[in-house]
Amino acid sequence: MLLKKVLFALILLLTFSSNTAFAHVEKEEQKKAAALIKEAVDLMKNGNYEKSLVKSRLALSLALSSKDNNLIASAYNTIAANFDQLSEFDKAYLYYHKGLVYANKTNNDLLKNWLNNNLGNIYCFDKKQYEKGIYYYKKSLEFSTKSRDSSQIVFTKLNLTWAHFDIEQFDQGLPYLNYINKFHEKHGDSTTVVALNMLNGMYYSHKNDCDKAIFYFENAIKLGIEGDEKSDLSYSYHEYAKFLNKNGDYENAYKNLTIYNAITDQLNNEAKHNKSNIAGINLEIDEFKREIDKIESELKTKEHKFLHEQSRNKKIVIVLVAVLIMLFFLFYFYAQNVKLKHKNRLKDLRSKVQENTINATINGQELERKKIASFLHDNISALLSSAGMQLFAHISQNPTTSQEIIKTKAILEEAHDQVRNLSHELMPSLLARFGLFDALEDLCDKNSNSILNFKYISAVERTTRYDEDFEMKIYFIVMELLNNIIKHSDAIEAQLRLKENNDSLQIDIIDNGKGFDANKFQIVEGFGLSQITARLNNLQGNIDINSTLEVGTSIKIIVPIVHRV
């Protein structure tokens, strides 16, 4: 949790240090740019294109400086609209296109709608490239539909209808016309009612419905005159003249065409007048374009530098985070290692204590065996022998047929034999008198029978003697392992092999029994191996067990020899 807080604080600090310095300045520039754009639009609506362009240029400079894509697009759109009004269509196209590039970086669907619509106008009405114009109109319709702007939807569909009708694609334009006829009264604009009537006239002219065509054309002309909509009025006269000419009314066709030419000349004169009014700023406009390009270039350089700086900061953060994560994991692994070592130490101590307890118990048992065997042999056996001798002397001197005396003599002899056998089981006399190898050979011989045969093989001289305690421990270890074979292996043959190797005694015990899975510790433990292992550890020896099911078991013991002192 602490690591997360540190990382978050570092990222926050670097981000804050990168952005705070610009925040206040950018906000002020954005406010000024927005205000200038509003002033420029108002000036353009009033026909003051010169001042509108100047305001637009200042607004664009501030918008570019503040890197506000929405304001940049709006400024370009205003500049382009001024040139559009001045019939500078190439310049208008250039700035509409620049505006659209920046608008596409925003979520402002209304602005995208206007820019695409304006580009559609340039292509259809000025460049006469209807395919491209229709493409941009459809993009405009996409954004107006997305923003659910009903008035813009009507307006854009009117432009689409006009574009299709201009190239006589009446079937493609009809769905748009039907939509406008249905919703224009509710969502349409008074400035487009002339165009709507003209489009209806064009459609019915195509369908050769003369009455309806005349009705809509004359209504368009009437409304155009009333609303002083010169541009749409001129188009209405032109389309009406085409209709009349098609239907053989050449006189009225000529009259309408004459009016169309007069209005067109008037509009052209107004455009020339407007151009002449800004003739003094034409050079300034070109300079303005170069200045804007320069500003854009500088901003791109600054932006690239800023991105480079930001990238460097990110790399620093990544390096710091990586270092912190590495330190965290190093600390974690160190702590786990210490914990594991402590746990293993405790485990070793417990194991050692357990082993010492086992060894102490075994040593105690062996000592007690020795004491009891010695007591039975030296005391009880001697007393029984002495009592038997006394009774035999009495019987020799006083012959008797008393059954009690005879039974007593037999009981004493049996008790003497049992005490002697018990003494030998507790501490084999062969081990004490003749050593380990005679005792082990005798052990193999005693445990052999018709079912299981123990084979004794020794490469060590049978007269070799070791430390008495060492011999006793080795003897009982081997005896325990032979007992395991007898109890658990179901073997029919086993071998005990002995040899000395580099001051160590190697003991191999092999059987051909059913074997067991040495990996299953609980089964192996059932053979008393924990006590055997504890004994060997006490002797600094080791044991290796290999067993295969239905094949047999091989046990190898290597223990350093302890010689007599």
Disulfide bonds with the S-S distance in Angstrom:
none
